[in-house]
Every structure is written in structure tokens, then in C-alpha cells.
Amino acid sequence: MIYLDNAATTKPCKECVRAVNEAMSESFGNASSLHKLGTSSMQIMARAKKTLLATVTGGKSPFDGGVLFTSGATESNNTALLGSMSRFRPHTLKIVSTAIEHPSVAKVLTKFEEDEFEVLRLAPKNYEDFTDALIDAVDENTALLSAMAVNNETGFQIDVPRLYREVKRKNPKTIVHIDAVQGFLKVPLDGDLISISGHKIHSTKGIGALFIRKGENILPLLSGGGQQNNLRSGTEPVELIAGLEAAVKAYHGDREKFSELKKCLLEELSKLSDIGINSDDDCVPNIVNFSVRGVRSEIMLHSLEERGIFVSSGSACSRGKKSGVLDALGVSDKDADCAIRVSFSAENTPDDVRALCEGISKTIERVRR
Amino acid sequence: MKEIIMVKYGEIALKGINKKTFEDMLQNNIKRRLKLIGQFAYTRNQSTIYIEPQDDNTDMHTVVESLKRIFGIGAIQKCAVFPKDFDTVANNVGEYLKDALADAKTFKVEAKRADKTYSMNSPQIQQALGDAVLDAFPHLAVDVHNPEVTVRLEIRDVGAYLSAKRITGAGGMPVGSSGKALLMLSGGIDSPVAGYMMAKRGLVVDCIHYISPPYTSERALLKVQKLCEQMTDWCGDIMFYCVPFTEIQEALRDNCPEEYFTVLMRRLMVKIANIVCKRDKYGAIITGESLAQVASQTLPALYCTNAAAEFPVFRPVIGMDKIEITEIARKIGTFETSILPYEDCCTVFSPKHPRTKPHIEDILAAESSYDFDSMIAEAVSKTTVRRFKYGEETVFLD
């Protein structure tokens, strides 16, 4: 099996599996319980928070704030947007975002529009430097800026530290939310609110986090037992949190290796005719989106599947639904119909890439007419 | 108080010399379904099967729901069995008929006396029971012409059977009484409905489906298998033939005029079905074709497809429009599965401009330009078969 769909999800690493196992068999106490089993769970959580805070920005100093454990990125994004905007009144205030957000952000923005907030959704294809465009769009009325660090379909990235710095300089009151699901551990991050997901970095599904900068006030989505400082009621899944921490510590995907794989892929693809590359140099090297013209994405995907090679057509979240993201990035409809997304993990090798291209070549021979 | 179920025959009641064969078949079909729910004793009398649960805790609601899907049944009636003395019946009327009568306005009583030695005759029973009902439910009025509820009492040798609700059965003939046929099942709305309709006429319906990976996906196959599983609710156990069809479709694409693609493909599907029918003794092919619905279902196109068939082709939805077909699909529970978005092999390579009025000569000429026969034999030899059993859920699809 050659797994090249790591932007959809990743295989949990052995360190994560071990940590989950250990926590389930030995530290199964409720973190709110006062006895020592509860205390042990509470300690696992506290340690995991520390690890996450130290890692999230990718810089030398830890993130200045707290961590909220969630069920995943969708909850993190919803909490960030709904929880921070609920104290604002519409009409005079605006929100700046992009046309390439994940539905867990995009659909909340639509709700804000219905509530009569002004929402700007900038499309990268219209700008030379997209980070600049986002900064320029912020003014004194901007309550919130929400942008994804790395796009899940193409790997398109923005310069998050610069964005955060400049936006705060322009309007210190603007809350900056970064959806870092694909960016976490891969690009430098910063922000007032940062969403991450466990299963994209070799941890389990069902766990994510929202980083909240000190001083940011958000309202909870869930009410109940008041866990996590009243911000997210519900018994904390200690085993998943332990797994997340272990995966973060064990993560070893480095940019150089991904760059090498991407280079290899582009070289191999250049030998084939009629290929359009949808991930340019602005994109992270671990996600490569390209169009094999004349072969519909789904047919390519299943044909590669027959050879034990797993890739994605567009974004796995949208299950065959047409994506507006490629359009916002300037990819034609025709090319979008034939778009394939390959996403690497640290386990992939140049041989995997060559096998992929061999499969693509054979599929073209069979299908393209 | 003991509750039993009376099953009244539908069409079988009208049969002559073969009636007993049909009755046996119906009873066996019922037994096969109900044994998944509990143990029952069966007796038959005067176009009625009496089903008596052997355990007081039997879930009678599930029994009725199950019976409602068995073809050959005209009506289903739950009834209470009392000792034959009339006073006991009269004393229990209020309690047993509460659900049926509390919210009704009018009623009438029908009495039958199979036991002719009984001390009261039918009109007398009707009169006395009517009084008992009115005593228990004084708000009711008698309406012999158009009653909301008909209370029935049958005096039989073994006891008095009281009931007030008659549920319409699925009708038709018992599955198996007409032989067996092969349904060309796709992932769409129409073919499961066609299968249901022919099972209703007493056919055992098995299914044949054509897959074209990588052009069609694993999920598309799961969807069709789910449909098959859902059809077992009405059809009983179903054999599912799955034919690998990719190479034939590719050969068609590469060697035949594009505008004829769909009709040629349909013909080759029928030819494969012919072979399976001959080998496994099916007497007919069933399809979900509906006249004029798509390009391959125009009269000239159907003529060309039909010409490939060596068995009668039943097209029960041929004269129905989509709304009517959809209504049945909803009723039989396949609609929600049918509308899942996975593409099936019928749409792979479908031409942009299909010929709606193909001539059989042109079709035959195109078909003979390539050696499809050996490919057909190959596809049949690689066909897999799987049995979907009534009451077993093995396909999970979200």
C-alpha cells in the first residue's frame, strides 16, 4: 500500500498508539475526580498542554495563552468564530477572510453574513501577494480576520507570522484566527486563536485543540459541567489527549524531505503529456495538486486504488462535491474536474512517487481518448 | 387473554385446482419470515391462516409489520381468542377494543359462526355484541353502511375470535409461485421497484449487476448491494450476481460508434443475462425501463435491446412516470439508498449525443465488428454470486 492522502488523514504513529493504550489502561480516571486516578489524568492533560504550547508557533518561545481541547478542527473553528464574535454587534463591524476556507469556517462566515456582518472573502487569484492583500483589507472596523495557514486542497500558504504582526499593528483590536489544520508543525504560526487537529499529524481522530491567546475572551459552545475553565464542558478524553501529545513529540516530517518528494513528483509528471500543476511555488511541499487532463479525478483515484495507491480528488471532506477552492485559486473548471491531490507524510519515499506516476501513466493510456 | 393473527388470502382465494399448492407456498413463506421473530403454530381454514404465537411475550407489532411485506396476503387481522361462552366475550369488549374504538364515532358488528352448534345464530350474535360495544363505548353510533370501525366476531370450534382492525396486506401472489426471474439491478430508483413489482406477481427475484472499476467505485457497488438487501424485505432471499464489465465497456468505447454506445452496452448486458438465465434456470429477465425516460428507453432503442433477449423481458414500470415510480420506491424503502450519489456503470462513457432512433441493422453491424462473444463468456466466468438473506443486515452504508 502506498498512502499519499495524508492531508485527509494520517496513520496514527506507534508513539500515539502506545500513549492512547497506556492512558486507557492505566490513567482512565476522570480528570475532575479528586482521587489519584483523576489527578493522574489531570496531569496528563496539563503536560500535553505544555507540549502543545511549546510547539505550536514553531518558534523559540511558547505560545502566550492557553489550550482548549476539542473534538477536532471543526469544533475548534466553530468555537473560535462563534465564541469570539458573539459579543459583537453587526452593521458597523466587518470580518476579513478568504474564499478558500474549509467549510467549518466558510459556513460560519455565511451565518455571520445572515446576521448582517460585512464579510470580505478574498480570492488568491486576484492578488499578487495574498498575505499583503489580507493585511490591506483590515481597517479600524475589522473585528475578526480568519484565514487558513495552509490550504488543504492545494497547499497554498500565507505568511502567518507576518500577517499577525501587521494586522495587529494596523488594528490591535482585530482578532486573528488561524485555521492551522494543515499548517501545524509544518509552517510557522501565530495568532490570537489557532485551530489544530490531531489526526492530520499522526494522532487519532476525535481530538483537536484551539489555542487561545492570553486576554482573548471567548464564549463556550457547550454548557455543562464546566470543564476546561468553563469553555468546553464535557469530560476530557484523556487518552486522546495523551495520544495527541505523543504524536506531536514524535512528529518528524521535515520540509526538506517533502521538498525532495515534490521535486521528484514534478519531474516525473513533466514526462507525461497534458498535466496542469495547481500547486505552485507558494505552496507547502507536502501537498501537491495537479490535473491529469482528459481523465476525471474519480476514475484516476479508483484506477490508482486498484494498484494500492491512495490519493484524493480535491478535498476528502467534500466527498465528491465540487470545490470552489480551486476556482478561487485560479484553476479552470475543466482542470478542476481532473484534479488529483497527493499529500505526503514523512514515511513516503521517492519510490512511492515513481510508483504513483507509473500508475498515472498507465491510467492515461487506458482512459484518455 | 391470548392474541393471534388471522391472515386472509388475497388472489389465491380465487384459484381453483392449484389452490392448495399456493396455500402451502404462502404458509411456508410466512413461516420462513416469522421464525426470526419467534415460534408460532399454524392452522388453516376457509382461506385463512391462523398464526398463534407460542410465547406470550412475542412482539406482535413486528409480526404484523413482517406480514405486511409478504405477497399473497390480502388482509391481516389481530384478534383476541376467548372461550366460546358469549358473556366472557361481552365482558372483555371494553378492554380489548379500547384502542380501536375510543376515538371512533361509528361502528358496526359482523359475526360469523363456523361452529353451527353454537347456541346463538349470527344475527343474534351481532345484536348482542352490538349492545355490549355500546355499553362499553356509549359515545359510538351504529352505522351499518359506512362504519369507521368494523368489529368482527368469529365463533370457531376452538374459541371465539374478536377483532376490530383489518390491515390491508401486500396482495399479489406468494413469492415462488410463478417461478424465478433475473432482475437487472442498477443503483437507480427504477430497478428495485421493478423487482418489487414482479415479486408481487409471485416471482423469485434474483439480481444481476454490472460493475466497471475503476470507472465505478466500491461505494457504488455497496449501494447496489444495500438496495438488494432492502429488497429482501419484500422478495425474500436474493441471489446477487456481480458481473465485471469494464473490459467490455472499454472495447465498446474503442471499437463502436459512440452514438450507439448505450444501446450496444444494454444489449451486451442482456446477452450476459441470457447466459445466466439458461445456466441457472431463470424464466425471464426483469428491467426497470420506463418508456421515453432516457435515450436508451425510446421505442426504437428498446426494440434493439429487446432483440438481444432470449427470454421474456418484464418491464413493469414501462408505463409509469418518475413520480409514480418514486412513490413506490419510498414505500418499499429503497428510495433513500437509490439517491445516494455514487455513479454506476450505466453512465460510464455515456455519449454526449446518443442515437434515440437506432436501426437494428446498424446496431447489429456495429456489434459484429468486434468479438464480444468471447468477452461475454469471460465476464460470465468471472461473475461472483452472493446470497442476501431476508432479515440479515450485512451492508453498511452512510
Boltz contact constraints between the chains, C-beta under 6 A:
constraints:
  - contact:
      token1: [A, 299]
      token2: [B, 214]
      max_distance: 6.0
  - contact:
      token1: [A, 299]
      token2: [B, 215]
      max_distance: 6.0
  - contact:
      token1: [A, 302]
      token2: [B, 213]
      max_distance: 6.0
  - contact:
      token1: [A, 302]
      token2: [B, 214]
      max_distance: 6.0
  - contact:
      token1: [A, 302]
      token2: [B, 217]
      max_distance: 6.0
  - contact:
      token1: [A, 303]
      token2: [B, 214]
      max_distance: 6.0
  - contact:
      token1: [A, 306]
      token2: [B, 214]
      max_distance: 6.0
